Amino acid sequence: MSHNTFGHLFRVTTWGESHGPAIGCVVDGCPPGIPLTTEDIQVFLDRRRPGQSRFTTQRREPDTVRLLSGVFDDETGQQVTTGTPISLLIENVDQRGKDYTDIKDKFRPGHADFTYWEKYGIRDYRGGGRSSARETAMRVAAGAIARKILAGVTIRGALVQIGAHKIDRARWSWEEVANNPFFSPDPGIVDTWSTYLDGVRKAGSSVGATIEVVAEGVPAGWGAPIYGKLDQDLAAAMMSINAVKGVEIGAGMAAAELTGEENADEIRMGNDGKPLFLSNHAGGILGGISSGQPIVCRFAVKPTSSILSPRRTIDRHGNETEISTRGRHDPCVGIRAVPVGEAMLAIVLADHYLRHRGQIAHGA
């Protein structure tokens, strides 16, 4: 499988660079007959779009998506998928490559500059080229299509930590996520995060964050043992997002501190005749297969590597030097990673739904 392609039956291939003329993707494996318009996709792209608050990059990209193939009007005049590859394109309209002229020969510490140069012997210094988080817009577009396949499944995400400042889970409200620029489910943390990030931004620095994504309505049985595990593919999907350095399912790393009694998700019979789990330390996945509980995944995003604060580095000729990156960068790239995490969760679930349906006839 190409390193630009993700998925098995539901496959997503992205292409393009941060400062190229456009970015795009091809979605293959989408079943036919599913209603799909550009509006269905645009609503999710608008949530990821840059420049919506002072806490994200001020690059002005409308991220207007074009649906180039894979749809056709049915007998009622409704636009539906045809079962053939769906091609999507977004034009880049606000590139400022000159912002990067001063660093074209220098490697940003913590960035992919050095490794891209070592691997390919060439790199697009304008915004990082292929390593730029600009590519994630196409993941969000593909995730919108994946959601259309997942009837009855609700996928939501939230920012739960910026730097050392964590939300109060007792105040968690999904309705609040859309009411603030941070995708925070805790309204009580918004002022703290605002003040903190203003200081980070004015200092020319950056900070990391943690995102939590949840899928509800996933039936038991999706996924497979050993090398086809649902949580294995989720971990790979989240780790593929730019700047992600850690992934957890359910209790995650905290499970190491629990006893067997504490970690066990005890089971009773519910009033509906179905199993009722009394806790969800497993994050909705047991043995690589969904349990019917909410699927809970968290991932940690490192601080943005492009910062104004001078850092020691070397250039491509081996000379020791210093670097200070100017331009328009997110002081906390984790904020806009929330819709990206949602999209990757949707893509993985759509793929596993189709794989499950193909193997287990009665599970369709």
Secondary structure, 3 states (H helix, E strand, C coil): CCCCEECCCCEEEEEECCCCCEEEEEEECCCCCCECCHHHHHHHHHHHCCCCCCCCCCCCCCCCEEECCCEEECCCCCEEECCCCEEEEEECCCCCHHHHHHHCCECCCCCCHHHHHHHHCCCCCCCCHHHCHHHHHHHHHHHHHHHHHCCCCEEEEEEEEECCEECCHHHCCHHHHHHCCCCCCCHHHHHHHHHHHHHHHHCCCCCCEEEEEEEECCCCCCECCCCCCHHHHHHHHHHCCCCEEEEEECCHHHHHHCCHHHHCCCEEECCCCCEEECCCCCCCEECCEECCCCEEEEEEECCCCCCCCCEEEEECCCCEEEECCCCCCCCCCCCCHHHHHHHHHHHHHHHHHHHHHHHCHHHC
